[in-house]
């Protein structure tokens, strides 16, 4: 071990990955985690099947991070999706590619991977300190609230990996933002990402269909067109298909005060075919029967059409077909950031160099969702956390060597 004492503040994927790189370089590393256990958000994400990365070609993969794509590209290039899979296998977790291109652990859980990872870190000499909550700076030291009282630490270098502002009950509460702002660091405002949206449902529709999935639909927004399913909730809409559009819809609401998710309720049928088949239906038949026989719409799909277009039953077939193929759902607002899977905002890119070091605070680095980037679900978020953690750690090593 070298004489350098290094601190990682935050025990999620970015912090753990930074610790691994530094420990492999022979440094003395301590991870300080506020919660009783490590990787709590990581474990929650893995409950429904952990998307560890995505198998798409890197040329497409690196563009999934919005306006931060170019700043993140070097980090992602050094720890691309194939590297993530090799790393997971080395930790003892085999992976497979799902039909959507998402990459999952064979065990479909996060806990075995996390346990093996923590064992490897401890075996490499990393000190794992839980219930050590960072509460700010004291001159050149980091101050922690611990079960035995206040602790002041002055490492040779440190990596901040405290997460963004989503799921605060799991530790990502952005409490760190004012402490960095007091040092002159610009923090871009936090906003919900990969989130649901509020819709002004009628009481009847809400009571009958909250929780119902809209399956086999296509959705369109400025983000593009995607197929899949989403869920009607008591407050609006949720689900992975909504999250794919959430950044574009959120930005539209902020800039214009309005936004709509456009839904194709019958993606397997053309507008012309729908119009012809609806036109064949008897005018004496009920509207429900005409929709069912002419467009294969029933249940929540038919109800959604009637909810959003109350006079739909009186429309001519051509106009009705147009609505079935492009039904706009007007949105009120994103759901609160506390419910969002991830967050946009964080440390502004102009504040850090290519090594992810804060230029105003030499020796202090940042990684993961603390930085101002966002990405869709599907393995992109986790891969970027891994990659930025590794890049920040390598930045620490370069900075120490230069000194």
Protein Blocks (a to p, Z undefined) as FASTA:
>chain_A
ZZbdcddedjbfklmmmmmmmmmnopacddddfbfbehklmmmmmmnopafbcfbdfklm
mmmnojmlmmmmmmmmmmcfklmmmmmmmnopacdddfkopacdfklpaklmmmmmmmmm
mmnopacdehiacebdehjaccdddfkbccddddfbdcddebjaehklnopgolmmmmmm
mnopacdddddehiaddddddfklmmmmgoiacehiadddfkbcceddddddfklcgdjk
lmmmmmmmmmmmmmnopacddddfblmbcfklmmmmmmmpcfkbcfklmmmmmnopghjl
lmmmmmmmmmlmmpcfklmmmmmmoccdddfbdcdfklpmbdeedjdfklpcfkopafkl
ghiacehjlbccdddehhjmmmmmmmmmmmmmmmmmmmmmmZZ
